[in-house]
Amino acid sequence: MLIIARILQGMGGGALQPIAQSVLLESFPPAKRGAAMAIYGMGIVVAPIIGPTLGGWITDNYSWRWIFYINLPIGLIAAFMANAFVEDPPYLKNQKPGRIDYTGFGLMALGLGALELTLDLGQQRDWFESPVIVFTAAVSVLSLVGFIAWELYTPEPIVNLRVFLNRNFAVGCALIASVGVVLYGSTALLPLFLQTLLGYPAVESGFAVSPRGIGAIISMIIVGRLISRVDARYLITFGFCVLCFSTYLFTLINLDIAQSNIIIPMLISGVAMGFVFVPLTTMSMATLPQEQIGNASGIFNLMRNTGGSIGIAIMTTMLARNAQVHQATLMTHVTQYDPAFQQMFERTKAALMLQMDVVSATQQAYATIYGLVLKQAAVLAYIDDFKLLTFLCLLCIPAGFLFKRVRNAKAIEGAH
């Protein structure tokens, strides 16, 4: 039931976000799209960051069920406002309803649903050691390959994949998928690290990661003003440089860090997200015809969400497996022939003998040291994850110059 709900939630979010983005892009003239995307980006980037804090507070003070109940009044208000204020663009008002591509829709839903199951259950079922994961992965691959082939063949596709022939859009999709990996991957790792290893309650761990939202709001306001004056490729490159630096700071974590060691990198990361998301969205859509924006925004958001799902799956898998590797390495030093171990063991045993007998103190000393080994192995595994995210950000820094140059807002307007 939880898995079905997760898939339905993903389908709902995957439908709403591209529609909202296409409404904004079609409602504003090209000269003002950068500012519109900055305001829109606040919700996209800030909402997943505020979520852990709000969710932790609700869980601690009420019940985890209220995390879902709270969506009901918000959804009703959103539906009322959409019905009252959102209008179809002229080219849609005058367009006759076309044939629905049921085959393409079915293949897409089956492929993405199976992919979601594979990513959600992969680590729990030991990935391809499980027949269930092999089956869902095979269904996903076959369905998505069939979907791509069908959409390229049918005259009225539900998703026009030929939009990838546009260079700016193709580069933008690759980069937004990478942003999804970093954003959602780090958002999943940090609360887990703070709660399991540092003993933070849910609310405090949420507060520690929420500064990313503050940084994003500040930077998006700045970028909204710069986007029409500065080459967006430079803004994207600068954003990935800052994101790479902030992610690198997380590779310096240990069990003795203060809360500021999390808050400051998160604030810097938020600033980076603003400089990446707004110009990246603007550049990806800048050279597309008006009638392709709705289709393109759907694919663009799908790439970000898919990147996030893949990022979370990779991070959790690496976390579990690298922790085992580091544990095996560290345990080679837990031996009577290692001076450092012997010194710690005798010191721990002596302290425990003040409260219990020799046999119990000996057993408890071994258990205490083993617990420390597990924690240190886990910290090293988290560091490995953040090193991978840092490397991904590093690869994205020069990728911004793969975009075709769009000189300014007037040039964007001329493209349409």
N, C-alpha and C positions, 0 to 999 in steps of 0.2 A: 504493500500500500504506500509506504514512504517513497519507494522508487518511482511508482506511477505518479505520485504527487509531484516529485522532483522533476519528472519529464514534462508534465503539464505546466508546471511553473516556468520551466525554461522556454516552452513553446509560447506561453503568454508574454513573457518578457521579450522574447525574440521577435514577437509581432509588434509590440507597443513601441519599442525603441526606434526601429527603422521608420515606422509611420511618423513618430514625433519628429525625427530628424528630417524626413522628406518634407513634412509640413513647413518646418522652419526654412529649409533651403528654397522651397518654392514660394514662400510668402515674402521673403526679403529679397531686395535686389542684390546682385553680386557684390556691390560695394559695401553692403552692410552684413554680409553673411559671416564674416569673421567675428564681429561683435555678437551676432546671434548664436554662433557656435560656442562662444566663450560662456554665455549664460547657460546654454544647454549643457555644456561640458561640466558645469558645476554639479549638476544633478547626477551625471553619469559617473564622475570620479568621486564626488564627495559622498554620495549615498552608500556605496559599499564600505566606506570608511566609518561613517557614523553608525552603521548597522551594528558592529560588535559592541559599541558603547551602549546604545539604546537597548539592544538585545540582552546584554549582561544586566543592565538595570532592571529591565522587565522580569528577567528570570529570577534575580535575587529578591525582588520585592513582590512579585505576583506569581506567575507560573509561566513555563515555557510555551504553553498553549496560546497565551496572549500575544506572542510574537506573530501568530497567524491571525488571531481575531482582529488585531488592530488594522489589518489590511481591508477589512470589510467597509468601514465608514470612509476610509480614504479612497477606496475604489469607487464607491457610490458618488462621492464628490467629483472625482476625476471624470466619471462617465457623464455626469450632469454638465460639467464645464466643457467637455469635448462636444457634446450635443449642442450647447448654446453658442460656442465661439468658433469652432473649427468648420471651415467651408472647403469644398472641393475646388481645385484650380479650374480655370475655364476650359482647358483641354480635356478634362475629365467630365465636366458637366455636359459637354457636347458629344461625348464619346458613347457609342452604343455598347452595351455589355457584350463581351466576347465569349468564346468557348473556354470553359475551365479545363485546364490540363490536369485531369484527375490522375492519370498515370504518373506524371511527374511529381504531383503532390504526394501520392502514395509512396513512391520510391524515396522521396526526400524525407518524409516522416518516418518511414521504416529505417532508413540509413542513420538519421540523426538520433532516433530513439535508441537503436541498438548501440550506437557509439556512446551515448550517455550511460547506458547500462554497463558497457565495457569499462568506461572510465570510473564510474562510481563503485563498481564491485571488484575491479581488477586487483587492488592491493589486498582486499579481504579474502579473495579466492586464490591468491598466489598467481595471478595473471594466467599465462597460457598453460600452467599446470592443471588448470580447471577446465573440464569439458564445457561448462557453461560459458566461460569467457571465450574459449575458442569458437563456440557457436555464435555468440553475439558479435564477436569481432568479424567473423566470416560473413554474417548477415549484413553488418554495417558496410564492409568493403564492397561486397557484391551489389548492394542496393545503391550505394553512392556512385559506383562505376556505371551502373545501369542508368542512374539519374542523370549523370553528366552526358552519357551517350544519347539518351532520349531527348534531353533539353537542346542538344545541338542539332537534333534531327527534326523535331516537331516544328511546324511553322508558327505556332502560338504557345511558346513555352511559359510555364508559370514563373520561371526564373531565367532571365536572359543572360546566359553565361558569356556571351560574346563581349560583354562589357569589360571582360578581362583583357581584351585586345588594346584597351586604353592603357598606356604605359603608366600614367600617374595613378590610376585606380589600382592597377595590379601591384605596384610598389606600396601604395598606401595600405592595401589589405595585408600584405606580408608584415609591414611594420606594426599595424594595429593588432595583429595576432601576437606579435612579440610583446607589445605593451600589455595585452591581456595576460600573458604568461607571467610577467613581472608583477603586475598589479595584484592579480588574484593569488598568485603563488606566495608572494610576501605577506599578503593579508591573511592567508591561511596559516602561514608558519609562525608569525610573531605572537598572536594570542596563545597558540599552542605552547610555544616556548615559555612565555611568561607564566602561564598557569601551571604547566606540568613541572617545570624545572625551577622557577623562581617563586612559585607559590602565590602568585597574584590572584585575587578573586576576579570574577568575570568582569565586574564594573571597572576595576583598576586597569585590567589588561585592555579593555576597550578605550579608556582614557589615554593610555600610552600610545595607541595607534591612531587616535583621532586627529592629532596635529597634521597629518597628511591632508586632511580636508581643509584645514585653515590655510596651509600653504597653497593648495590648489585654487582656492577662492581668490587669494591675493594675486597669484600669477595669472589667472585667467582674466582678471580685470586689466592687468598690464598688457597681456597678449592681445586682448580685444582692441586695444588702441594701437598696438604695434603692427598688427597683421596687414594693414593696408599701406604701411610705410616701409616695412623691412621685408626683404626676401624671406619667404616662409621657410625655405630650405635651411637658412642660417638659424632660424628659431628652432626648427626640429633638431638640428645638430646640437645646438646649445642645450636643449632639453634632454637629449639622450646623454650628453656629457655629464650633466648634473645628476641624472638618474643613475648613471654608472657609479658616480662618486658616492651617492647616498646608499646604494646597494652594497658597495665595497665596505662602508662603515659597519654594516651588519656582520661582516666576516670577522670583526674584532670582538665579538661578544664572548662573554664567559659567565661563570656563575656568581661573580662578584660585582657585576655592573650595576650602576644606579639607573633609575628610571629616565634620567636625562640622556643616557646613552641610547635609549630607544626613541625618545621624543624628538631630539634634534635631527637624527637621520630621517625620521618620518616627516618632519616639517620640510626638510630639503627635498625629499622625494615628492611631496605634494607640489612644491614649486616646479619641479621638473615635469610633473604630469600636465600642468597647465601649459607649459611651453611645448609639450609634445602633442597633446590631444587636439587643441584648437587648430594650429596650422596643418597638422596631419589630415584632419577631416576636411579642411578647406582645400588643400592641395589635391586631395584624392578626388574631390567632386568638381574641381575648377574647370576642367576641360571636357566635361560630359554634357551632352545635350540635355535640355530641361526635362524632356519626357523620360529620360533614363535615370533621373536622380532617385525616384522612389525605389526602383529595382536595385540600383547600386547601393543605396543606404541600407537596404535589407541585407545584402551580402556583406557589406562593411561591418555591420553590427554582429552578424553571424560569425565573422572571422574573429572579432574581439571576444565574443562569448566562448567560441570553440577554443581559442587560444587560452582563455582562462581555465576552462575545464581540463585541457591537456596539461596546463601548468600545475594545477592542483594535484592531478594524478601523478605527474612526474615527481613533484616535490615530496609527496607523501611516500611514494615508493622508494625514492632515494633515501629519505629520512630513515625508514625502517631498515633498509638493507645496509646502508653505510653505518648505522648504529651497531649492527651485528659485526661488521668488519672491524670497526674501531674497538669494540668490546673484546674481540678475539685477540687483537694486537696488544691492547693494554693488559689483558690477563696473562700474557707471557712474562710480565714483570711482577705479577703477584706470586712470588715464590720465596721460599726461605733463603735462597741464595742471592736475593736482591737486597742490598743494604737499605735502600730507601723504604722498601716495603717492611723490612724488619723493624726499622726505626718507628714507622707509623704504627705498626701492629703493637709493639711493646708499649708505646705511649697511649694508644687507645685502650689496650687491655688494662694498664695500670689505672687509668681514669675510671674504668668500669668496675674494677675490683673494689672501689670505695662503696659500691652499692650492691654488689652481688658476689657469689662465690667464684672460685678460680675457673671452674668448668664453664659456667654460664658466661663469665666475662670473656673467656677465650672464644666461645661460639659467637657472642655478640660482636666482638671485635672483628672477626672474619666477615660477619654480615654487614657491619658498618662500612668496612673497606670495599666490599663488593658493591654496596649501594653507591659509593663514591665513583667506582669504576663505571657503573651503568650511567650515572649522570654525566661524567666526562665524555663517555662514548656518544651520548646523545648530543652534547654540545658540539662535538666535532662533526657529527652528522648534519646539524643545522648549519654549521659553517660551510660544509661542502655544498649544501643547497644554495646558500647565498653566493658562493663563488661561481656557481653555474649561472645564476641570474645576472651577476656582474659581467660575466663573459658574454652573455646574450646582449646585454646593453652595449657592451663595447663593440660588438659586431654591427649594431644598428647605427652607430655614430656616423660612419661614412655613407650609409645607405640613403640618407636624406638627399644626397646629391644625385641620386638616380632619377629623381623627379625632373620632368621637363620644367623649365623655369616659367613661372607666371609672374610677370614683373610687378603688378600692383592690382588694385581693385578695378581700375579702368580696363586693364588687359583681361582680367577675368570676365568683366562684363562684355568685352568684345568677343570673347570665345563663345558666347551664347547668341 
